[in-house]
Amino acid sequence: MEHMETDNKTTVSTFILLGFGNTPELQIPLFLVFLIIYSLTMTGNIIIIVLVITDHHLHIPMYFFLGNLSCLETFYTSTILPRMLASFLTGDRTISFRGCYIQFYCFGILGVAECYLLASMSYDRYLAICKPLHYATLMSRRLCFLLSAVTWLCGIAVMTLLMSLMSELIYCGPHEIDHFFCDFTPVINLSCSDTTLLTLVSLIVSFINIVPSFLLTVLSYICIIAAIIRIPSSDGRKKAFSTCSSHLIVVSIFYGSLMFVYVLPQKEAMREVDKMFSVFYTVLTPLINPLIYSLRNEEVKKALRRAVNKCGFSK
């Protein structure tokens, strides 16, 4: 949507992302920090995607979902960090009206999809540990592809609904967004329109998509922990805990920060805290995912060594 004076639908054609404040001496240090994070995130996730695709030892449901998660988070972090890095380097914080809406739409699709994908991964681990004899039958290739498709379709459906309502908003006043990307609440707070219905729909949608998937994940892990406790071998318990602990770390950080920002009531005094929590699910979770899965998972490390040997970089 562009600036249109003919129908007076909007008088704002650009927004200004205030980011982390206007302190010139911090721009270069922040640029370097987020550049390192972005580089590590992209490198780690792309390595996992390549390994899952090329190594036949990883052609099982657990790594299929891991590859999907890495693919999702590659796009997820790329919707936000490149624009942020450019603003640190150039000082230009403006973003077009259309660009802002596109960024929020893409970010929202990927965020909703990740909720369902993390729940699918926890269900996969539940079947593997609690139903090992029936795992191959229950978690078929067809079900893997179906769960993966549903995660993306849910994200598209939810965000299409929200964007259809947001497209009717009118902006005629301030255009400074007190955030480092175009998130829902900071954007609609600038609108001159009545946003009561949109806010209610957003709250309902957030609750429906975040809370049930979180509860399903927690329930899966309760069953997993109960099954692990019954394992007589201490080595068996250690291996089972190691398999699930990395996933549980990602889930805790991702869902905890999401609920704080989108499900709990929003207050003006908590704006800076919301911004800090937003860093967790937009920047840190995509970084943590490849690190903990590659460092704690023996199969991934073996696949990486095989790939390095095949490329001739080691003897």
Stockholm file with secondary structure:
# STOCKHOLM 1.0

chainA/1-315         MEHMETDNKTTVSTFILLGFGNTPELQIPLFLVFLIIYSLTMTGNIIIIVLVITDHHLHIPMYFFLGNLSCLETFYTSTILPRMLASFLTGDRTISFRGCYIQFYCFGILGVAECYLLASMSYDRYLAICKPLHYATLMSRRLCFLLSAVTWLCGIAVMTLLMSLMSELIYCGPHEIDHFFCDFTPVINLSCSDTTLLTLVSLIVSFINIVPSFLLTVLSYICIIAAIIRIPSSDGRKKAFSTCSSHLIVVSIFYGSLMFVYVLPQKEAMREVDKMFSVFYTVLTPLINPLIYSLRNEEVKKALRRAVNKCGFSK
#=GR chainA/1-315 SS CCCBSSSCSBSCCEEEECTTCSCHHHHHHHHHHHHHHHHHHHHHHHHHHHHHHHCGGGCSHHHHHHHHHHHHHHHHHHTTHHHHHHHHHHCCCEEEHHHHHHHHHHHHHHHHHHHHHHHHHHHHHHHHHHSGGGHHHHSCHHHHHHHHHHHHHHHHHHHHHHHHHHTTCCCCSCCEESSSSCCHHHHHTTCSSCCHHHHHHHHHHHHHHHHHHHHHHHHHHHHHHHHHHTCSCHHHHHHHHHHHHHHHHHHHHHHHHHIIIIISCCCGGGHHHHHHHHHIIIIIHHHHHHHHHHHHCHHHHHHHHHHHHHHTSCC
#=GC SS_cons         CCCBSSSCSBSCCEEEECTTCSCHHHHHHHHHHHHHHHHHHHHHHHHHHHHHHHCGGGCSHHHHHHHHHHHHHHHHHHTTHHHHHHHHHHCCCEEEHHHHHHHHHHHHHHHHHHHHHHHHHHHHHHHHHHSGGGHHHHSCHHHHHHHHHHHHHHHHHHHHHHHHHHTTCCCCSCCEESSSSCCHHHHHTTCSSCCHHHHHHHHHHHHHHHHHHHHHHHHHHHHHHHHHHTCSCHHHHHHHHHHHHHHHHHHHHHHHHHIIIIISCCCGGGHHHHHHHHHIIIIIHHHHHHHHHHHHCHHHHHHHHHHHHHHTSCC
//
